[in-house]
Amino acid sequence: MTRAIRWMTAVSFATAAAFWVGTGVCAKADERLKDIACRSVHLGYPAGAGTAFYNEITIRESAVGTYFMVCGWDKGYFGLQELADGKKLLIFSVWDSESDDPNAQKAEARTRLLYQDEKLRVKRFGGEGSGGQSFFDYDWKTGETYRLMVSSRVDGDRTEYTGWFFVPEEAAWKKLVTFSTITGGKDLGGYYAFIEDFKRDRTSTTHTRRAEFANAWIRSTAGEAVPITKARFTADANPVTNIDAFARDGRFTLITGGATRNEGARLREIMEALPPEAPTAPAALSLGVEARP
């Protein structure tokens, strides 16, 4: 495992954990992060339980060592990365414990791989949290809009999570991977997105990361397509203030690092991004339905 991937695993889990415990909202500032890394910024989407979560991203500014996480939920996350060496890929991860040791979890309780695309790389990870992780090499571009979705299927005390990616060059959806993990039989929930600097070498703080998130939907447990038009802006415990977020023209924008100034939403503020026209549910929400009992 490369150093960049080790950093990503630990730091991204911490970012997700920070979102869940509200670190960026109410915890004491962590001065150790100041001037080391860009502050991680998040969108928390209020929505009920579902069986699919669809989201779109347009990356405007990037830098090496960045994770643009598009579809996050309470057991995993799915997004685009630019590694420390400039390589670009998609990553889909599902947790099975909070242990640093990937071997601490008993075999029968671990995340299980049920499906993988032939071009996908899959491994077990640790560092902060443990579980299954997959990588799909893809040279994404700034200024292009990408569509991602995670679907779920409950199977007893486990839930199966599948990552889907619309490949523009093929004009088709690709099923990348399916992981199963113990959830007590829960559906999808706790939706979020974030931008994170995992290079953390001081110089990385001078580079701006900026992306727009739009047209988010869930497929409810009743099978209904539900648009998500609101999001809460939060951040991790890094005390720096060069972060921003705003809603405009049906899009949520997150920015961190560089010369960014907080001129839009304030932390904890709930933003609303109403589309200029009545939204149409993406056809992708039907993917994976046939696999449900």
Secondary structure, DSSP 8 states (H G I E B T S, - for coil): --HHHHHHHHHHHHHHHHHHHTHHHHS---GGGTTTS---EEEEE----EEEEEEEEEEEE--SSEEEEEEEETTEEEEEEE-TTS-EEEEEEEEEES-S-TTSS-GGGS-EEEEE-TT-EEEEE-SSSEEEEEEEE----TT-EEEEEEEEEEETTEEEEEEEEEETTTTEEEEEEEEEEE-SS--B--EEEEEEE---SSGGGGS-EEEEEEEEEEEETTS-EEEE-EEEEEE-S-----EEEEEETTEEEEEESTT----S--TT-EEE---SS-----GGGGTTGGG--
